């Protein structure tokens, strides 16, 4: 999958995309992909009043839910 967000292109599976977003936004910070996904889900829930897989403990499902929600909200655009 390829998506565009904030003028940058991200590609790979859902976990890889969230990892790339993490690297772009948290340079030199020691935080796991799962923690980052949790934080991003929390921010989206706060700003958009929507629960985005906050209950799942499966990293892949968490990342999939976040990418799909970013696309649905128009924050990211699917390129393929």
Kinemage of the C-alpha trace (Angstrom):
@kinemage 1
@onewidth
@group {chain A} dominant
@subgroup {mainchain}
@vectorlist {calphas} color= white
{ca unk a 1} P 0.000 0.000 0.000
{ca unk a 2} L 1.123 3.554 -0.697
{ca unk a 3} L -0.325 6.624 0.959
{ca unk a 4} L 0.512 10.315 1.003
{ca unk a 5} L 0.289 12.399 4.159
{ca unk a 6} L 1.572 15.931 4.756
{ca unk a 7} L 3.290 15.914 1.370
{ca unk a 8} L 5.291 12.751 2.108
{ca unk a 9} L 4.811 9.306 0.631
{ca unk a 10} L 4.678 6.204 2.821
{ca unk a 11} L 4.557 2.628 1.566
{ca unk a 12} L 4.503 -0.910 2.889
{ca unk a 13} L 2.139 -2.812 5.112
{ca unk a 14} L 0.185 -1.082 7.873
{ca unk a 15} L 2.878 -1.548 10.535
{ca unk a 16} L 5.601 -0.264 8.195
{ca unk a 17} L 3.556 2.850 7.385
{ca unk a 18} L 3.032 3.633 11.083
{ca unk a 19} L 6.758 2.995 11.690
{ca unk a 20} L 7.630 5.508 8.957
{ca unk a 21} L 5.212 8.064 10.427
{ca unk a 22} L 6.822 7.484 13.830
{ca unk a 23} L 10.314 8.065 12.434
{ca unk a 24} L 9.238 11.288 10.726
{ca unk a 25} L 7.552 12.660 13.821
{ca unk a 26} L 9.658 11.339 16.720
{ca unk a 27} L 13.296 11.631 15.718
{ca unk a 28} L 15.657 10.372 18.454
{ca unk a 29} L 12.848 9.411 20.834
{ca unk a 30} L 12.776 5.939 22.369
{ca unk a 31} L 9.168 4.879 21.860
{ca unk a 32} L 7.835 1.618 20.494
{ca unk a 33} L 5.643 1.428 17.420
{ca unk a 34} L 2.821 0.132 19.611
{ca unk a 35} L 3.129 3.092 22.003
{ca unk a 36} L 3.177 5.469 19.045
{ca unk a 37} L 0.093 3.789 17.574
{ca unk a 38} L -1.640 4.134 20.946
{ca unk a 39} L -0.762 7.830 21.148
{ca unk a 40} L -1.931 8.457 17.581
{ca unk a 41} L -5.193 6.610 18.231
{ca unk a 42} L -5.729 8.700 21.365
{ca unk a 43} L -5.121 11.953 19.490
{ca unk a 44} L -7.508 10.952 16.710
{ca unk a 45} L -10.132 9.950 19.262
{ca unk a 46} L -9.771 13.335 21.004
{ca unk a 47} L -9.857 15.457 17.868
{ca unk a 48} L -12.397 13.484 15.862
{ca unk a 49} L -14.478 11.937 18.654
{ca unk a 50} L -14.051 8.470 17.161
{ca unk a 51} L -12.778 5.322 18.842
{ca unk a 52} L -10.061 3.875 16.588
{ca unk a 53} L -9.181 0.397 17.856
{ca unk a 54} L -8.177 1.566 21.317
{ca unk a 55} L -9.095 -1.831 22.764
{ca unk a 56} L -6.962 -4.061 20.538
{ca unk a 57} L -3.574 -5.280 21.711
{ca unk a 58} L -2.596 -6.608 18.272
{ca unk a 59} L -0.049 -4.218 16.714
{ca unk a 60} L -1.009 -5.085 13.132
{ca unk a 61} L -4.731 -4.532 13.756
{ca unk a 62} L -3.986 -1.290 15.620
{ca unk a 63} L -1.871 0.033 12.725
{ca unk a 64} L -4.428 -1.109 10.137
{ca unk a 65} L -7.204 0.698 12.001
{ca unk a 66} L -5.155 3.885 12.211
{ca unk a 67} L -4.157 3.934 8.544
{ca unk a 68} L -7.751 3.272 7.471
{ca unk a 69} L -9.003 6.032 9.765
{ca unk a 70} L -6.380 8.506 8.460
{ca unk a 71} L -7.591 7.719 4.936
{ca unk a 72} L -11.258 7.947 5.919
{ca unk a 73} L -10.776 11.322 7.614
{ca unk a 74} L -8.962 12.687 4.579
{ca unk a 75} L -5.704 13.207 6.510
{ca unk a 76} L -3.954 10.802 4.145
{ca unk a 77} L -4.561 9.921 0.504
{ca unk a 78} L -4.170 6.437 -0.954
{ca unk a 79} L -1.841 6.351 -3.950
{ca unk a 80} L -2.433 2.762 -5.120
